Amino acid sequence: MKSLIAAAAIGTAALALAGCSVEQTEEGEMPEVEASGGNLPEYDVDTADVDVDTGTTTEEVEVPTMDIDVEEPGEEANAQAEN
């Protein structure tokens, strides 16, 4: 199960990076021995342009209602669908 999750995560990351153009704009630098800080590399990322059709429609769906009658505690419920 863990390997399936790992494979899905790697596949998702690969798809996400496939639509990007990444260029390193500054070199990284390791901190001094006294760990006084450092400099992380900077990147310029150009992502892919995605156009999404925002045309939506509203649909009305008929949902059945339920009428449940319970006569006495401990008895089975009598359910009838109403349309």
PyMOL commands that place a pseudoatom at each C-alpha (Angstrom):
pseudoatom trace, name=CA, resn=MET, resi=1, chain=A, elem=C, hetatm=0, pos=[0.000, 0.000, 0.000]
pseudoatom trace, name=CA, resn=LYS, resi=2, chain=A, elem=C, hetatm=0, pos=[2.856, 2.378, 0.863]
pseudoatom trace, name=CA, resn=SER, resi=3, chain=A, elem=C, hetatm=0, pos=[4.529, 1.691, -2.473]
pseudoatom trace, name=CA, resn=LEU, resi=4, chain=A, elem=C, hetatm=0, pos=[1.277, 2.521, -4.276]
pseudoatom trace, name=CA, resn=ILE, resi=5, chain=A, elem=C, hetatm=0, pos=[1.023, 5.836, -2.436]
pseudoatom trace, name=CA, resn=ALA, resi=6, chain=A, elem=C, hetatm=0, pos=[4.689, 6.593, -3.167]
pseudoatom trace, name=CA, resn=ALA, resi=7, chain=A, elem=C, hetatm=0, pos=[4.212, 5.784, -6.861]
pseudoatom trace, name=CA, resn=ALA, resi=8, chain=A, elem=C, hetatm=0, pos=[1.146, 8.037, -7.019]
pseudoatom trace, name=CA, resn=ALA, resi=9, chain=A, elem=C, hetatm=0, pos=[3.046, 10.891, -5.342]
pseudoatom trace, name=CA, resn=ILE, resi=10, chain=A, elem=C, hetatm=0, pos=[5.989, 10.518, -7.735]
pseudoatom trace, name=CA, resn=GLY, resi=11, chain=A, elem=C, hetatm=0, pos=[3.641, 10.407, -10.732]
pseudoatom trace, name=CA, resn=THR, resi=12, chain=A, elem=C, hetatm=0, pos=[1.805, 13.515, -9.564]
pseudoatom trace, name=CA, resn=ALA, resi=13, chain=A, elem=C, hetatm=0, pos=[5.091, 15.379, -9.038]
pseudoatom trace, name=CA, resn=ALA, resi=14, chain=A, elem=C, hetatm=0, pos=[6.288, 14.335, -12.497]
pseudoatom trace, name=CA, resn=LEU, resi=15, chain=A, elem=C, hetatm=0, pos=[3.102, 15.611, -14.112]
pseudoatom trace, name=CA, resn=ALA, resi=16, chain=A, elem=C, hetatm=0, pos=[3.287, 18.885, -12.182]
pseudoatom trace, name=CA, resn=LEU, resi=17, chain=A, elem=C, hetatm=0, pos=[6.887, 19.494, -13.250]
pseudoatom trace, name=CA, resn=ALA, resi=18, chain=A, elem=C, hetatm=0, pos=[6.229, 18.510, -16.876]
pseudoatom trace, name=CA, resn=GLY, resi=19, chain=A, elem=C, hetatm=0, pos=[4.173, 21.669, -17.395]
pseudoatom trace, name=CA, resn=CYS, resi=20, chain=A, elem=C, hetatm=0, pos=[6.831, 24.007, -15.954]
pseudoatom trace, name=CA, resn=SER, resi=21, chain=A, elem=C, hetatm=0, pos=[10.020, 25.602, -17.123]
pseudoatom trace, name=CA, resn=VAL, resi=22, chain=A, elem=C, hetatm=0, pos=[12.484, 26.012, -14.236]
pseudoatom trace, name=CA, resn=GLU, resi=23, chain=A, elem=C, hetatm=0, pos=[15.724, 27.986, -14.434]
pseudoatom trace, name=CA, resn=GLN, resi=24, chain=A, elem=C, hetatm=0, pos=[18.151, 28.459, -11.554]
pseudoatom trace, name=CA, resn=THR, resi=25, chain=A, elem=C, hetatm=0, pos=[18.816, 32.194, -11.218]
pseudoatom trace, name=CA, resn=GLU, resi=26, chain=A, elem=C, hetatm=0, pos=[21.325, 32.131, -8.338]
pseudoatom trace, name=CA, resn=GLU, resi=27, chain=A, elem=C, hetatm=0, pos=[23.793, 29.567, -7.003]
pseudoatom trace, name=CA, resn=GLY, resi=28, chain=A, elem=C, hetatm=0, pos=[23.340, 28.137, -3.517]
pseudoatom trace, name=CA, resn=GLU, resi=29, chain=A, elem=C, hetatm=0, pos=[25.940, 28.497, -0.802]
pseudoatom trace, name=CA, resn=MET, resi=30, chain=A, elem=C, hetatm=0, pos=[26.627, 26.264, 2.183]
pseudoatom trace, name=CA, resn=PRO, resi=31, chain=A, elem=C, hetatm=0, pos=[26.687, 27.982, 5.559]
pseudoatom trace, name=CA, resn=GLU, resi=32, chain=A, elem=C, hetatm=0, pos=[29.934, 28.529, 7.470]
pseudoatom trace, name=CA, resn=VAL, resi=33, chain=A, elem=C, hetatm=0, pos=[31.021, 25.920, 10.015]
pseudoatom trace, name=CA, resn=GLU, resi=34, chain=A, elem=C, hetatm=0, pos=[29.622, 27.985, 12.852]
pseudoatom trace, name=CA, resn=ALA, resi=35, chain=A, elem=C, hetatm=0, pos=[26.240, 27.689, 11.114]
pseudoatom trace, name=CA, resn=SER, resi=36, chain=A, elem=C, hetatm=0, pos=[25.695, 31.417, 10.874]
pseudoatom trace, name=CA, resn=GLY, resi=37, chain=A, elem=C, hetatm=0, pos=[23.346, 31.075, 7.938]
pseudoatom trace, name=CA, resn=GLY, resi=38, chain=A, elem=C, hetatm=0, pos=[23.656, 30.538, 4.247]
pseudoatom trace, name=CA, resn=ASN, resi=39, chain=A, elem=C, hetatm=0, pos=[22.080, 31.339, 0.927]
pseudoatom trace, name=CA, resn=LEU, resi=40, chain=A, elem=C, hetatm=0, pos=[19.470, 29.156, -0.709]
pseudoatom trace, name=CA, resn=PRO, resi=41, chain=A, elem=C, hetatm=0, pos=[19.407, 29.044, -4.511]
pseudoatom trace, name=CA, resn=GLU, resi=42, chain=A, elem=C, hetatm=0, pos=[16.773, 31.117, -6.270]
pseudoatom trace, name=CA, resn=TYR, resi=43, chain=A, elem=C, hetatm=0, pos=[14.696, 29.821, -9.178]
pseudoatom trace, name=CA, resn=ASP, resi=44, chain=A, elem=C, hetatm=0, pos=[12.582, 31.473, -11.845]
pseudoatom trace, name=CA, resn=VAL, resi=45, chain=A, elem=C, hetatm=0, pos=[9.597, 29.212, -12.640]
pseudoatom trace, name=CA, resn=ASP, resi=46, chain=A, elem=C, hetatm=0, pos=[7.384, 29.743, -15.675]
pseudoatom trace, name=CA, resn=THR, resi=47, chain=A, elem=C, hetatm=0, pos=[4.276, 27.573, -15.461]
pseudoatom trace, name=CA, resn=ALA, resi=48, chain=A, elem=C, hetatm=0, pos=[2.126, 26.440, -18.364]
pseudoatom trace, name=CA, resn=ASP, resi=49, chain=A, elem=C, hetatm=0, pos=[-0.893, 28.545, -19.321]
pseudoatom trace, name=CA, resn=VAL, resi=50, chain=A, elem=C, hetatm=0, pos=[-4.135, 26.641, -18.770]
pseudoatom trace, name=CA, resn=ASP, resi=51, chain=A, elem=C, hetatm=0, pos=[-7.446, 27.862, -20.163]
pseudoatom trace, name=CA, resn=VAL, resi=52, chain=A, elem=C, hetatm=0, pos=[-10.522, 26.480, -18.424]
pseudoatom trace, name=CA, resn=ASP, resi=53, chain=A, elem=C, hetatm=0, pos=[-13.965, 26.747, -19.978]
pseudoatom trace, name=CA, resn=THR, resi=54, chain=A, elem=C, hetatm=0, pos=[-16.084, 28.286, -17.222]
pseudoatom trace, name=CA, resn=GLY, resi=55, chain=A, elem=C, hetatm=0, pos=[-19.379, 27.676, -19.024]
pseudoatom trace, name=CA, resn=THR, resi=56, chain=A, elem=C, hetatm=0, pos=[-21.518, 25.917, -16.447]
pseudoatom trace, name=CA, resn=THR, resi=57, chain=A, elem=C, hetatm=0, pos=[-25.119, 24.851, -16.479]
pseudoatom trace, name=CA, resn=THR, resi=58, chain=A, elem=C, hetatm=0, pos=[-27.599, 24.273, -13.683]
pseudoatom trace, name=CA, resn=GLU, resi=59, chain=A, elem=C, hetatm=0, pos=[-29.483, 21.005, -13.645]
pseudoatom trace, name=CA, resn=GLU, resi=60, chain=A, elem=C, hetatm=0, pos=[-32.484, 20.185, -11.460]
pseudoatom trace, name=CA, resn=VAL, resi=61, chain=A, elem=C, hetatm=0, pos=[-32.466, 16.647, -10.080]
pseudoatom trace, name=CA, resn=GLU, resi=62, chain=A, elem=C, hetatm=0, pos=[-35.510, 15.049, -8.472]
pseudoatom trace, name=CA, resn=VAL, resi=63, chain=A, elem=C, hetatm=0, pos=[-34.596, 13.369, -5.199]
pseudoatom trace, name=CA, resn=PRO, resi=64, chain=A, elem=C, hetatm=0, pos=[-37.055, 10.923, -3.587]
pseudoatom trace, name=CA, resn=THR, resi=65, chain=A, elem=C, hetatm=0, pos=[-38.213, 11.624, -0.027]
pseudoatom trace, name=CA, resn=MET, resi=66, chain=A, elem=C, hetatm=0, pos=[-38.558, 8.993, 2.690]
pseudoatom trace, name=CA, resn=ASP, resi=67, chain=A, elem=C, hetatm=0, pos=[-41.416, 8.619, 5.173]
pseudoatom trace, name=CA, resn=ILE, resi=68, chain=A, elem=C, hetatm=0, pos=[-40.401, 6.460, 8.144]
pseudoatom trace, name=CA, resn=ASP, resi=69, chain=A, elem=C, hetatm=0, pos=[-42.981, 5.377, 10.723]
pseudoatom trace, name=CA, resn=VAL, resi=70, chain=A, elem=C, hetatm=0, pos=[-41.896, 3.684, 13.960]
pseudoatom trace, name=CA, resn=GLU, resi=71, chain=A, elem=C, hetatm=0, pos=[-44.819, 2.401, 16.025]
pseudoatom trace, name=CA, resn=GLU, resi=72, chain=A, elem=C, hetatm=0, pos=[-43.109, 1.190, 19.207]
pseudoatom trace, name=CA, resn=PRO, resi=73, chain=A, elem=C, hetatm=0, pos=[-39.489, 1.133, 20.368]
pseudoatom trace, name=CA, resn=GLY, resi=74, chain=A, elem=C, hetatm=0, pos=[-37.823, -2.137, 19.365]
pseudoatom trace, name=CA, resn=GLU, resi=75, chain=A, elem=C, hetatm=0, pos=[-40.050, -2.757, 16.325]
pseudoatom trace, name=CA, resn=GLU, resi=76, chain=A, elem=C, hetatm=0, pos=[-38.710, -2.574, 12.782]
pseudoatom trace, name=CA, resn=ALA, resi=77, chain=A, elem=C, hetatm=0, pos=[-39.172, 0.718, 10.936]
pseudoatom trace, name=CA, resn=ASN, resi=78, chain=A, elem=C, hetatm=0, pos=[-41.617, 0.797, 8.021]
pseudoatom trace, name=CA, resn=ALA, resi=79, chain=A, elem=C, hetatm=0, pos=[-40.064, 2.869, 5.228]
pseudoatom trace, name=CA, resn=GLN, resi=80, chain=A, elem=C, hetatm=0, pos=[-41.922, 3.935, 2.103]
pseudoatom trace, name=CA, resn=ALA, resi=81, chain=A, elem=C, hetatm=0, pos=[-40.440, 5.943, -0.743]
pseudoatom trace, name=CA, resn=GLU, resi=82, chain=A, elem=C, hetatm=0, pos=[-42.511, 8.839, -2.043]
pseudoatom trace, name=CA, resn=ASN, resi=83, chain=A, elem=C, hetatm=0, pos=[-41.965, 10.231, -5.529]
for i in range(1, 83): cmd.bond("trace and resi %d" % i, "trace and resi %d" % (i + 1))
show_as sticks, trace
zoom trace
